[in-house]
Amino acid sequence: MSLIRPVLITGAGLTGLVAAMELSRLEIPVRLIDKRPGPSARPQTLIVHPVTAELLEQRGLGPETLPASNRVTHAAAYRKGGLFGTVQLAPDRNHRGHVLLVCQAEMERVLREQLARQDVVVEYGTELVALVQAEPGRHGESGGPDVTALLRHPDGRLEDIAASRPEACRRGRPTCWRTYGSMEISAVM
C-alpha cells in the first residue's frame, strides 16, 4: 500500500486556502498551517476578476456564497479639476461584464467553509520552524521523505512531519527561503 505524504502549505491567506482547496479537490492530502493565532479580520477589499469568479463558481462558490460582495462595472478617476475619466473594468461580455469587490476576511471565511466540507482544517498558531530536504539525487526514492518539516504548535509542542513538498503561500519572501536559500521550495504567490 502506497502512503501519500501531504503537501505542507504554510500560510492560510487567500493563496494558501485556494491551493489547499484545489489539491484537496484532486484528492491530494494537504496540511495547511498558519502561524497567526486565527483568521485576519482586517477589512481589506479584494477585487475578484470575472475569470476568477467563474473558476470559483465551478468549485461551488457562486455569487450567493459572497452576500457582501458588490458588482462593479466601471471605475472613475478624479483629479483636482474634477472627473479625469472613467474606465470599464470588465469589457469582455463573455465574462460577466463586471468585477466583484469583496471583503478579504469574508472571502477567506467562505474558502475555510469549503475546505471544512473537504475535511481540511487550518491549523492556526502552528509555525514552520525548520525544513530538511532529502539528500540530492534521492528525490522521490522510496525509503525516506522528500522533505521533513519541524512544526511548533500553539502549546509549544514540536512535531516532525514528512511532506511531499512545501508550499509557501504568503506575501513577500517566505522565511524558509531566507534560512534555507539552497533548498528548492516552490512558492505559490
Secondary structure, DSSP 8 states (H G I E B T S, - for coil): ------EEEE--SHHHHHHHHHHHHTT--EEEEESSSS------EEEE-HHHHHHHHHTT--GGG-TT-EEE-EEEEEETTEEEEEEES---GGGTT-EEEEEHHHHHHHHHHHHHHTT--EEET-EEEEEEE--TT-TT-TTS-SEEEEEE-TTS-EEEEEESEEEE-SSS--HHHHHTTTS--EE--
